[in-house]
Amino acid sequence: MVQFPAPIGGTVLLDDFAPSILFAILYALLSPLMLYRMFHRRSRCTLLIGTAIFSIERIVIFSLRAVQSKNDSFRFSGGLTSYMQISFGMGFIGIASDAVKLARCLLVNATYGPEKYFQSPAAATKEGLVPPPTADTPDQPRVRTWCRRVANLMGLAFLTAIILEAIANSNYSKVFNSQKDANMTAVLRVASSAVAVALSCVVVCMTLWGLLKLPRVGKWGVAIIGTTYTLVVIIGIYRLSVMGNRTTSLSAPDALNTPRAKAAFYILHVLPEWLASVILFGNNIRKSFGTGLTGDWRYQDETEKQRVKRLEKEAKKEAKRDAKRQEENINLANTEDVEMKGS
């Protein structure tokens, strides 16, 4: 008989109906705020698209869990079980991956001196909480380069964790009949969550380093990053603590189906995910981190060639504006002449 990894969250039972409805409603209530942040011109930012999609998807998944709790044919569906395992495995890592982009903006903005500040994402943010550098603020291009490189590596590493989780659970229905597949799924799930926890700790340490070493790092941004990743780590540790559970049947108590196991899932996995989403969308991320619309999209600082090209383009735009203003003045003068002759 195959012993396979118990599904995170257990099998959806009748007791899951109430909490599933509750979290479907909570995510539905979050949606208007999320849409406001994504589309209002003073707060819209592309860096949280992944978290926005995740939040909308959670309405779907908890609605499905509510239906499953009342329907035996859905309850033991291999396809739905695989989908939910993928969703719960990838969701919190996706939030962590989006937050790396915020941490990058937080650190990179603090490295700019006044002469290059126009290149920063904060310069594209009106009324932001990130103050512009003063005249005596030193520019730190080397620190800026390393912040970008480390953030890029963190982003790739989180993507690796997401891929591991997707591979682990994409064929979860196969683990019921194959010990080899069951063992592989168990290993990949542990690896994915362990990587996510380790990377989250690294990002927090990197942000705290910025707070100590870069005077212009915003404290409110550091608080948001720290709180968000604390919630992510709680989820990761919870997952690692229950992944050792093996079972031979989805209906067995050791398939994380006891009331205690269910309560732990909703309190230590589902609730922190929702709180992390509330924190990110409850704040104007664009202003708090100085992200502009697209964050710190530069791979490196502007080169001399790029500067010359930019200045030429700005000069052409200014020339067009001057020509348009002159044309408008001429038209206005002609109109006044016609009116004077007519009078």
Residue, then its C-alpha position, 0 to 999 in steps of 0.5 A: m500500500v502506497q504511503f503518500p504525503a498528506p495534502i496540505g490543508g487535509t481533505v476538504l470535509l464538512d468542517d471546512f465549509a464555514p472557514s472556506i466561506l469566511f475566507a472567500i468573503l474576506y478576499a472578496l472584500l479585499s478586491p475593491l481595495m486591490l483594484y483601487r491600488m492597481f488602477h488609481r493613478r497615484s497608487r498604481c504599480t505593476l510590481l504587485i500584479g502577481t499578488a493581485i492575481f493570487s488574491i483573486e484566485r483565492i476567491v475561486i479556490f475557497s469557493l471550490r472548497a466550500v462546494q467540495s465540503k458538501n459534495d463527496s464526488f468533488r471531495f476526492s477529485g484528483g484534479l481538484t486536489s492537485y490544483m489546490q496543492i499547487s495553489f497553496g504551495m505557490g501562493f505564499i512564494g508568489i507574495a514573497s517574490d513580489a516583495v523582493k521587487l519592493a525591497r529592491c526599490l527601497l534600497v536602490n532609491a537610497t543610493y542615489g545622489p542628487e546628480k543621478y536621482f532622476q534615474s531612480p524609481a522614486a523620482a517618478t513618484k509624486e508626493g512619495l514618502v521617499p525624500p530626494p537626496t540633499a545637495d551633499t548626499p553622496d552617490q553610491p553606484r557600487v552599492r546600487t549595482w550590488c543591490r540590483r544583482v542580489a535582488n535579481l538573484m533573489g527573484l530567480a531563486f524564488l522562481t526556482a522555488i515556485i517551479l519546484e512546487a509546481i512540479a511537486n504537485s502538478n501530478y499529485s493524483k499520481v502519488f496515490n498509486s506510485q510510491k516513487d511519485a509519492n517520494m518525489t513529491a515529498v522531497l520537492r515540496v520540502a525543498s520548495s518551502a525550505v528555499a522560500v523560508a531561507l530566501s525570505c530570511v535573506v531578504v529581511c537581513m538585506t533590508l535591515w542592512g540597508l536600514l543600518k547602512l543607508p541613511r535614506v532608507g524609509k523606515w515604513g518600507v522596512a516595516i512593511i517588508g519585515t512584516t510581510y516576510t515574517l508572515v511568509v516565514i510562518i507559512g513556510i515553517y508551518r508547511l515544513s512542520v506538517m510535510g512529514n505526515r504520510t497517509t494511505s487514504l485521503s479520508a484517514p485522520d493522519a491526512l491532516n483531517t483532525p480538527r487540530a490539523k484543520a485549525a492549524f492550517y487556517i490559522l498558520h497558512v491561510l490567515p497569514e496569506w490574507l494578512a500579507s495581502v492586506i498589508l501590501f494593498g492596504n498601503n500605497i506601495r508606490k509612495s511608501f517605496g518610491t516605485g513609480l509605475t514599474g519599479d527599478w527596471r534599470y539593469q545598470d545606471e545610464t551610460e554616456k551614450q544613453r544620456v546623450k540620446r535622452l538629451e537629444k530626444e528631450a531637445k526634440k520634444e522641447a522644440k516641438r512644444d516651442a513650435k506648437r506654442q509659436e503656432e498657437n500665438i500666431n493663430l491667436a494674433n491673427t484672430e485678434d487682427v480679424e476681430m479688430k478689423g471687423s469692429 
